[in-house]
Amino acid sequence: MIRVNDNYLKLPGSYLFANIAAKARAFRQTLAVDDVISLGIGDVTQPVCDAAVAAMHDAVDELSRVESFHGYGPEQGYEFLRQAIAAGDYAPRGVKISPDEIFVSDGAKSDTGNIVDILGAGRVAVTDPVYPVYVDSNAMAGRAGDYTGTRWSGLTYLPCTEDNGFVPQLPSEKVDVVYLCFPNNPMGTVLTKDELAKWVEWAMANDVLILYDSAYEAFITNPAVPHSIFEIEGARNVAIEFRSYSKTAGFTGVRCGYAVIPDELAVEAGGRTVRLNELWKRRQCTKFNGASYISQRGAAAIYTEEGRRQTRSTIEYYLSNAAYLKGALTEMGLTAFGGTDAPYLWVKTPAGMPSWDFFDVLLRQAHLICTPGAGFGPSGEGFVRFTAFGRRESYVEAARRLKKLNI
Ligand code: MLT
């Protein structure tokens, strides 16, 4: 008899962004509307930078010749990329990471979802609102209890609200693992170095693993905001960090990212000291054949002078979109947070309207797609998220339509 993983049966109907895409598709088809502007899922619109494109062309040419062909690559990622990451992303911030502690992958979504494979039973805490991948992957692994319509009974939620400045408080109950994402998806907010240091100190004192998603670090403009959790003393003992090239370099379709698991991160298990990076390596060797040679060559090119200049200019473009949209929303009397160190705006719905209702209003009246805050967790109710990854002309048009909104 075929048996399925029952945990999947507990999941709400569909993944948040798939659900929104289906609603948008139905709207377009039913009403034959062809001017919908999507500011929902954070898919980028600026093409991959020239430096990475050239490197990927060269990589394809290499693969086309017998003498330079590459088959299966190292599961942990090619040395050339891991060295570029250590030297380019960490050393300039005074953080010493060895290339052996870096694991290249096909993106932070896969890594933050798959990491549950190497963790045992334990209480998991998530910020609320939260990137749904952390929650759903724990639910799939049977670590989230039951879904009660708005939350999972087995997870500890750390509300991030306007009242606490969208900064999560340390959990008041014992937890074993906590997911932190800063700059935050969906709220677009950040933690200062002092705020993050409190989390590291607490994790060290309470034997907690921090899963730190810094996929949006390239958007940080405030010098008081750390780009990596490893800028904090002690973090090597308690944290895993995830990074992505998706939003930094237009790699949403190329797929490449990486995780850093320091050597110090170890637990006593099975009568011995087990390093988490050993377990992750074991997992990756079995279930993953590495990101493609082509995408890794493309990623390495981001660290060249040209690559850096080109990606920087794309990030500035997105940040200027965020500033433009924030201005337009503020002008119409809405309150918007985020957008200065992150590509997301977290916007209060008018008069406390439920977020899915505001989603419908925006879609029907303005043909605009946002992401309803409730989809990110109970504390997301009353907010919607807009991304800054669109083209500038879309924001100009979105602002024009928003001004005509009847709310
Ligand atoms: C988002 O819109 O939250 C992200 O683009 C989704 C993702 O990175 O998987």
Boltz pocket constraint, residues with backbone or C-beta under 6 A from the ligand:
constraints:
  - pocket:
      binder: B
      contacts: [[A, 40], [A, 41], [A, 42], [A, 43], [A, 109], [A, 185]]
      max_distance: 6.0
